[in-house]
Amino acid sequence: MTAQNFTPKPYTKSVENGSFTWSSPSNIALVKYWGKKEHQIPENPSISFTLDNCKTTTTLSFVKKKNEDKEYSFDVYLDGEKKDDFKPKIETFFKRIEGYLPFLKEYYFKIETSNTFPHSSGIASSASGMSALALCLLSVESELSSEIDDVFFIQKASFLARLGSGSACRSLVGDLVVWGKHEAIDGSSDLLGVKYPYEVHQNFKNYQDTILLVDKGEKQVSSTIGHNLMNGHPFAQERFKQAHKNLSSLINVFKEGDLDTFIEIVESEALTLHAMMMTSIPYFILMKPNTLEIINKIWSFREKTGSKVCFTLDAGANVHVLYPENESEQVCEFINNELVAYCQNGHYISDRIGFGAKLL
């Protein structure tokens, strides 16, 4: 499959106006994507859990323009409030995808979006937001073309979402999604996310994720800047090799239900991500003191109880606490008794592994 597969033939139908609403979840990477080439191509493959409660709902309303101007025409609203500061990112997205959706300048779009979690706080709002928008736009194309079946619809939506935010291509389906070519995973691609194709042990079904909101503010460094810091990074090539190796190891972990090795890989990946930022030029420390307190509490609890609870991090201070469903009661008690105190205003989000985006 190449990018050319997603260039449409001339449209056979027309539509004057309409509206589509999609809900799309965030995701949490287990093997991290960090570093990219041109056109949002990842330097290494990644795999993620699709979340359930952390999601973006986007309504795209569209009206065909009467004049034939050559500009994009749209407005963006977050929780009912007009957000002109979002427009440059959306316009960049439109420029990247216009060759694959040639109708974009023919319509005025009203984009209304809302999140179930704090925007720009390290819970991958760009992943859920861009995937929801891509799905809405592809729904418009489905009105113009009779050649889009259900399988191709998801493939192209994932391809488009990637051009808005790399990790967005992992937010369309569940429950495990691979993005990036990996020699041991059939169907894996740098162009889009695919559902993990192999056996997954019952241990990983309905996995739980409690997100501890250590810092709900804007991220200190954008993901785009962070990825670019891998260009010329002294440890970049070894990091990319590590990601391939860890993803290879997870194939057997998922098959056998090996929670101990799962913990080792997932926590190592989280710490490596932050190590890359701490050793780049310029360098950043995105963890907060309370992030480290939580990590140490988790390690201590696991040692004392034999629990299979673990943590992972995105490019921010918040902590994703991962644990199997059969430990929910025990781990939730631990979180409430010992970890909530380290959250900003005591805030956290209880989530679990979900099954992808929905047309509403």
N, C-alpha and C positions, 0 to 999 in steps of 0.2 A: 504494500500500500504506500502511495506517495501523496504529497499534498495535491497533486493534480486530480486525484480521485474526488476531491471535494469542490472542484470548480463546476458549477452547474451548467447544464445545457440551457438554451433559451427557454424562458418560461412560457407555458402554454395557457395559463389562466391569469386573471386579473382580480384584484380586490381593492376596494376603495378605502375601507376602514375596518377596524376591529380591535379586539383586545384579548390578550392571553395572560394568564397568571400561572407561574410556576413557583414551587417551593423546592429549594435545593439545600442540602446540608453542607456543613463544614466537614473537614476530615482531619485526622491526626496521623501524621507519618510515623511509621515504626522504623523504617530505614529512610533517612532524610535525603531530600533533594536539596543540594546546596552548590550552586555554580551552574551557569548556563552559557550556551553558545548563542549564535544569532538565531532569530526567529523562535525564541523561547524553547530551544532544544536543550534538554538536561545534560549535564556533564556525567551524571550517574543515574542509574535506575533507582526508583523508590517504591515503597509499598505502604499503604495506609489503611486504617480502619475508617470507614464511613460512619459519621456520627448520626444521631437521631434527633435530639432536641435542639442542638445548635444549628440553626438554619436561617436562610434568608428567603423571604417571600417577595417576589417581584411581579408587578403588573405592568405590562407593556401595552399601552394604547397607541394606535397609529391611524393617521389620516393621510390620504394621498394628497400631495401638494398640487395646487393648481398651476403654479409657475414652475418652470424648469430650471431653477437655480442649481448651482453646482456645489452647494454647501450642505453639510450635515445640519439637520434641524431637530433639536431635542431639548427637553428639560428633564432634570433629575430631582426627585424628592425622596428624602429619608424621613420616615415617620411623619409624613405630611408636611415637612418643612423643605422649601426649595433649597437645593445645595449646588450653587454655581461652582463651588470649589471642586466638585466631583467631575465637572464637565471635561477638563483637559484629559483626564484618564480615560473617560468614555470615548472622547474623540480620537485619542491614540488607538484605542481598541477598534473603533470603526475603520480607521485607516488601514489597520493590519488585516482586517477581515473583508474589506470591500470587494476584493477579487473573488471571494467565495460567496458573498451575498451582495450581488450588484444592484439590488433595489434600495440600498440604504439611503441614497440621496433623493429618492423619489417620495419619501414620506416624512411627515413630522411625527416624532415619537415622544410620548410622555412616559417616563420611567419612574414608577413609584415603588419604593423598596423599604423593607423593614427587617431588622435582625432580632433574633431572640437572645442576643448576647451583645456585650459592649463592642462597638465598632473600633477597629484598629488597636486592639489590646492584645494581639497575639493569639487569637482564636480563629485565624484564617478567614476573616470576613471577606477578603478579596476572592477566596476560593468559592465560597457559597454564593457571593454576589455575582461574580462573573459567570459562574455556571448557570445561575438562574436567568441572567440576561441572555446568555447564549441560547438557552432552551426557548425563551420567548421569541427571539429573533428567528430561530429555525422553525418555530411554529408558524411564523409569518411566511417563510419560504414554502412551507408545506401547503399553504393556501395558493401559492403561485405555481407549484410544480406537482405533477402526478407521479413522480418517479422516486419519491422518498418513502421507503418502507421503515418499519419500526427499528430494525437493526441499524440501518444506515443513519437514521435520525439520531440515535444515541452516539454513534461513532463521529458524525460530523459535529454534533453539539460539543462533544468532548474535545475534538480538534479545535473548534472555534474558541472554547473556553480557555484552552491552553494559551492562546494568543492574547488573552486578557490578563490572565494570571496563571502561571505554570501549574500550580497545585490545584487549580480549578478543574482541570481535566480528570481529577480523581474523585470529584464530588457528585457524579451523575448516577452511579450504580453502587451497589454494596455487595457484600459487606467488607471484603478485602479487595483493594484495587491496586494494580501495578501500573506504573508509568515509567517508561524508559526501556530501551532494548536490553534484554538480559538473555544470554545464550541458553540458559536452562529453562526459560519460561516461554512456552509456545504462545505466539500471538502478541507478545510484548512489543511495544513500539515507542519510539521517541515522539511520535506525533499525537498520541492520545492515550488516555487511560483505559485499561481493560480489566474486567473482572478476573481475579486470581483464578486460574483454571484447574487447580489441583485439589487433592483431598485436604479437608480441614477437619481436624479432630474436634470432638464434642467439647473439649476443654475451652475452645475459643468461640463457641457459639454464644451469642447474646452477651459478649464481654462488656464490662462496665467501665465507664470513664467519668470520674468526678473531677471537674476542672476548678481548681482553687485560684481565685482571682486575687493574686498578690498585688497586682498593679493594673487598674482598669483604664489607665491613661493611654495616650497615644504612644506607639512604639518609639523608642529612642532612635532607631535606624530603620529605614524602610527595607522591605525584602529585596527590592531591586538593587539598592546600594549594597546590601549584604552579599547578594549573589555576585555582583561585579567585583567584590573584594577577593573572590577566588581566582581572578585573573592574575597570574604571576605570584600567587600565594606559595610560599616555600614548601608547604605540606600538601598542596592541592592534589597532585597525582597519586600520592599514597592514600589520601582520603577517598578518591574515586575508586581505587582498587578495593579499599576496605568496604565500601558500600556494595560492590558486586559480591564480595565474599560473604558479607552478612546476609544479603538476600538469598544467596545460594544455601546458606545454613538454615534459613527460615523455612525452606521447602520441606526439609525433614522435620523440623520443629512443629510445623503445622500438621504434618501427617501423623506424627507420633504423640502429639499433645505434650511436648516437653516444655513445661512451664519454667523450669530453672534456666534452660538455655535461652528461652524467650526473654526472660528478665535480663539476662546478661547482655544480650544483643540490643534490646530496646534502650536500656539505661546507658550503655556505651555509646549508642548512636546519639542520644540526647546530649551527652557530655561532649562528644566529639564536635557536634554542631556548634556549641558555644566555644569550644577550644579553637575552632577555626576563626571565629570572630575575635577572640582574645589575642590571636597571633597574626592577624592581618595588619595592614597599614593603610588607613588609620585603624586602630583597634577599639573594640567596644566590649564592655561588660554589661550584658543585658539582664543577667540575674540580679536579684535584690537580696539583701541579707535574709529576708524571710523565705526566699526561694531555697537558700541553703539550709535554713532551719527545717523546712519541710522535708527536704531530701534526707537529712540526717535522722529525722524522726521516722521516716519510712524505713530506712535501713535498720534502725534499732528495733522497730516493731517487727520487722520480718525475722530478724535474728532471734527475738524472744519467743515468737509465736509459731514460726514455721509457715507463716502466711505467704501466699504467692502474689501479694500486692507489689506493684512497682510503679515507677514514674517515667514520664517522658516530658519533653519540653519542645515548644516551638521557639521561634526567634523572639523571645520575650521573657518576662519574669514569671508568668503564670505556670502552674504545675498541673499536668494531667496525671491523675492517679488511676492507674489501670489495674483491674482485678477481675478474676473469674466470677461468674454469676453466683456460684455456690458459696462465695465468701462475702456476699453483699452485706449481710447483717453485721458480721464481725468488723468488716472494713469501714462501713458507714459509722459504726459506733466509735471506732478509732479516729475517723476524720472529725466527727463532731466533738469528741473529747480533747483531741490533741492538735489538730491541724487548722481548724477554723479560726483559731486565735491569730494565725499568721496571715489571714486573708484581709484584704482591704474592706473595712466595714463588715467583716465576717461573711462576705459574699462568696458563694461558690455555685456551680451548676452541676446538677446530677444528670449524667447522660449515659448512653449505652450505644452499642454498635447498631447502626440502622441499615436501611436497604435502598437508599438513593432518593433521587428527585421525584417530584409528583406534579402532574398537571392538575390545577385546582379549578 
